[in-house]
Structures are given as C-alpha cells and as structure tokens.
Amino acid sequence: MNHHHRKILHALFAHPVNANIAMKDVESVLREIGAEINEAHAGKLHVTLNGHSANFSHAQHSLPKTEVTQIRKFIETCGIDPERDYPL
C-alpha cells in the first residue's frame, strides 16, 4: 500500500469525521486491502472483504459524513485497524 492510500485510510478514521474524501480514493484503498468491489444497481457499490459484505452509494464527489462512518464501521468489522496494520 502506497503512502497516498495510507493517508486516505487514516482520513476515514480521523476525528472529527472528514467530509472531504472522494469515493474513487476509497475504492482504491478498499481494493488495495483486498476487497472485491462490484457495481450494483442504481449507482451502488457492493463490497466484499474478509467474508463481510456491504453496499455503499457511489458519490460523484466527496462522501457525506454518514457514508464515511459506514465505511469506517465496515472496515473495522472486517478486522482491519489502520494504526496496527497500515501505520503512516
């Protein structure tokens, strides 16, 4: 995982919640950590990682804070800790 991907991953877990993250960057990070991403109906993405699945909307620009929180929870559920697994 390159430095840019690590910065995006850590931005997802920043406090307060960062609302300036592009979905294309999140997709790249998810692929880099091993997620399988498929386009679903109505602009949604189906993501599978470590036996867990989730659907996220495919925002054209920055993600809303609620979506960032959902992605954060999904990554935590999959057993990934950015500080432990991908330190800056």
BELPECOR-V644822 format. One record per helix or strand. SS is the DSSP state (A for helix, B for strand). FROM is the first residue (numbers start at 0). TO is the last residue. Records with the same first field share a line. If there is no record, write none. Layout:
SS=FROM-TO  FROM-TO
This chain:
A=2-11  22-31  40-42  64-76  81-84
B=21-21  35-38  43-48  51-56  61-61
